[in-house]
Structure formats: C-alpha cells, structure tokens
Amino acid sequence: MPYESIATEQTQLHEIAAQLLNPASDIAQLSAAANAFYDLCTVLSTWKVGESKATQLPSGKAISPEDAARCIQDFMRTAKFLQGLEAAIHDAQQRFPDTPLQILYAGCGPFAPLALAISTRFSPAEIQFTLLDIHPESLDNAQHLFQTFGLNDRVADFLLADAATFQWPELHPLHLVVTETMQCALDKEPQVAITQNLAPQLCEGGILVPENIRVEAILCIAAQEFLTEDDQKFRIPLGVLMNLNKTSASDSELNRAVVFKAPEQMAEQPHCLLFTTITVFGDLVLNEYESGLTYPKTVYELGRIQAGNVLEFRYQLDGAPGFRCRFLNNEN
Ligand SMILES: C[S@@+](CC[C@H](N)C(=O)[O-])C[C@H]1O[C@@H](n2cnc3c(N)ncnc32)[C@H](O)[C@@H]1O
C-alpha cells in the first residue's frame, strides 16, 4: 500500500478513536464513528467475509469472525467499552506506576477494536496487549491490522487459545483483563466461564473490564415494556440473579439457585424478563436498551406469570450457558 494511503488510514483511525472516546460525542457521532471504524477495518482486512464459522466450545459458543467483526457496529457498546477501558488503564497506571501494563484481551475478534483504538492513545512503554482468540483467522487479521496501522509495538503476543482454560504465563504480572464474549442475560457465549478462569489470574489490585455485569429478573407486560414511555411501563422487580465481577468469579457457588415469589395480588399476568446492566468501569455503565447486550430478554418458556408463583433461576455452566428457570409451585 502506498505510504500516503497508509498515513491517511492511520489518521482516520486516530480520529475515529478520538470520537468514540470522547464522552461529549452524541449518539449520531458515535454511530457514525463506529460505522467508519467497521468500514476502515473491513477495507484493510485480508480475511474473507462470509467464509468463517462459529465454534462450539465446552463453555459456550464462540461466534464467527464475521459476527465478531460486526460487534463494532453496536456503537454504544463499542464507545462505552472503549471509554471504560481507557479509564481502567488510567486507574491501573496509578496502581502500577513505571511499568508497561500487561493487558489480556480475551476474544479479540478479527478487528480487535478495543485494543486497536486504545493503542492510538498510549505508548508501547505504557501498554502491552496480549490478544487472544479461538479463531486463527481472527488473530491473523488482527495482527495484519496492527501492522498496517503501525501499532504492533503495543502488542506483546497474539495467542490462539481457549480463554476459558488459558493460563497466563507467570513471567509478567497480569494487570488488566478485558473481555466481551457475551450476549444479553449472559446467554450462549462463555463470558462467565472466561471470567471465572481469568479474573483469579490477575495480579493483586489487577482490574477486570467489565467491572461488573448484573442480571436481574423483572415482571413486565411486554406490550407496555417495548411500546410505551418509561413512566407507563408495568414493572415488578423480582431481584438480582447474578453480579459477575472479580470477586464473584472466584465464588464456587456463583451458579447457586435463586428463588423469587410473584406478588399475591397482580392486576395483570406479566412475563418475566431478564435485564442486563454492564458496569464497564467506574461510572461508565451500559444501561438497559443501550446495546444489544443490554436489551431485555423475555423468558418465554415460563409463559405468563400468575400471582403467587414461585420461580427458581439457576445459571447453567456448560456448552449452552445461560439462566434456566422453573416454577417451584407449578399451577401454570
Ligand atoms: C462478541 S465477540 C467480540 C469481538 C471484539 N472483542 C469486540 O469487542 O468487538 C467475541 C469474540 O470472542 C471469541 N471467543 C469467544 N469465546 C472464546 C474463548 N473461549 N476463547 C477464545 N476466544 C473466544 C470469539 O471468537 C469472538 O471473536
């Protein structure tokens, strides 16, 4: 590629990163920047769209490189994760001064967007990413993009591995882990298993991004929930099913059963919906409806909930991870 063209693309990447990392950017600017990021990476990629497949792992589904690439376009997710990761790095720099931060990006996908954009903001003396994915074509492509943008001195290694079992070599302390390997309500993809494996490998004071993922059950009338303004929604919160964070990741009973009872009196027969809230870092929170990851998931298998129903939820950790639920006093 001619020098001028690469220089233009490097400039574009810097501008896109600046826009996504600017907390003052509005929705239209974030959306445009995320789409420009996707287009820029697509144009420069060697990997062929349409040729990739998902991989079923013992801990869940690793989505295909093509689907992983498209995650950039979930613009609020991309922006909040980037802003949260940048804030986490600043915090880690206070905790671990005078050393390059070792950052493991588990499930980087073919565009490694979080590492690529962040690498425009820090020097190689400040950050060293290890990029890890289960798909070789994603790693090859990520490596190609880092080289093309002249940022490969921010990457210590590209690793083909399963993040749910990978062991960080003891050579360097692991300061920060960032992983976004999830769908709403922690369904299907292995975010929980990956967090359980990697969070305990952080050095003392190390930082997990996202800092916390909360899933809670709320009884809702779907028509009102999805079609009306906030103040007209019918909601009865049942309670929190899981908080996934650095501390809870080491709790051997993270997937214990949680039981809730619907009120004895209900004017309506609602559905149960699972709401996900992602605290990326500090006050950078991905709230309900802001992203595909925080869109409420209707628990259709329970049908309509009746007054006094007792519901049990338990997170299943297997090849199809997610919350399983049942009635304990089944009158439905
Ligand atoms: C939802 S995509 C996110 C892509 C990218 N990090 C982003 O933020 O746009 C998840 C990525 O994690 C990878 N992945 C999922 N489970 C994995 C595992 N157990 N080990 C390694 N990679 C995994 C998938 O191959 C995919 O590239």
PDBQT file of the ligand as one rigid body, heavy atoms in Angstrom, charges set to zero:
ROOT
HETATM    1  C1  LIG A 401     -18.627 -10.901  20.913  1.00  0.00    +0.000 C 
HETATM    2  S1  LIG A 401     -17.126 -11.112  20.006  1.00  0.00    +0.000 S 
HETATM    3  C2  LIG A 401     -16.281  -9.648  20.436  1.00  0.00    +0.000 C 
HETATM    4  C3  LIG A 401     -15.274  -9.220  19.416  1.00  0.00    +0.000 C 
HETATM    5  C4  LIG A 401     -14.453  -7.997  19.806  1.00  0.00    +0.000 C 
HETATM    6  N1  LIG A 401     -13.694  -8.258  21.002  1.00  0.00    +0.000 N 
HETATM    7  C5  LIG A 401     -15.294  -6.775  20.033  1.00  0.00    +0.000 C 
HETATM    8  O1  LIG A 401     -15.343  -6.317  21.179  1.00  0.00    +0.000 OA
HETATM    9  O2  LIG A 401     -15.887  -6.255  19.087  1.00  0.00    +0.000 OA
HETATM   10  C6  LIG A 401     -16.357 -12.398  20.952  1.00  0.00    +0.000 C 
HETATM   11  C7  LIG A 401     -15.047 -12.930  20.439  1.00  0.00    +0.000 C 
HETATM   12  O3  LIG A 401     -14.539 -13.827  21.429  1.00  0.00    +0.000 OA
HETATM   13  C8  LIG A 401     -14.062 -15.007  20.822  1.00  0.00    +0.000 C 
HETATM   14  N2  LIG A 401     -14.238 -16.068  21.825  1.00  0.00    +0.000 N 
HETATM   15  C9  LIG A 401     -15.392 -16.492  22.386  1.00  0.00    +0.000 A 
HETATM   16  N3  LIG A 401     -15.156 -17.445  23.294  1.00  0.00    +0.000 NA
HETATM   17  C10 LIG A 401     -13.834 -17.632  23.321  1.00  0.00    +0.000 A 
HETATM   18  C11 LIG A 401     -12.978 -18.480  24.067  1.00  0.00    +0.000 A 
HETATM   19  N4  LIG A 401     -13.467 -19.326  24.972  1.00  0.00    +0.000 N 
HETATM   20  N5  LIG A 401     -11.657 -18.403  23.856  1.00  0.00    +0.000 NA
HETATM   21  C12 LIG A 401     -11.145 -17.539  22.939  1.00  0.00    +0.000 A 
HETATM   22  N6  LIG A 401     -11.910 -16.717  22.194  1.00  0.00    +0.000 NA
HETATM   23  C13 LIG A 401     -13.232 -16.756  22.385  1.00  0.00    +0.000 A 
HETATM   24  C14 LIG A 401     -14.879 -15.184  19.569  1.00  0.00    +0.000 C 
HETATM   25  O4  LIG A 401     -14.154 -15.966  18.636  1.00  0.00    +0.000 OA
HETATM   26  C15 LIG A 401     -15.083 -13.728  19.148  1.00  0.00    +0.000 C 
HETATM   27  O5  LIG A 401     -14.011 -13.319  18.353  1.00  0.00    +0.000 OA
ENDROOT
TORSDOF 0
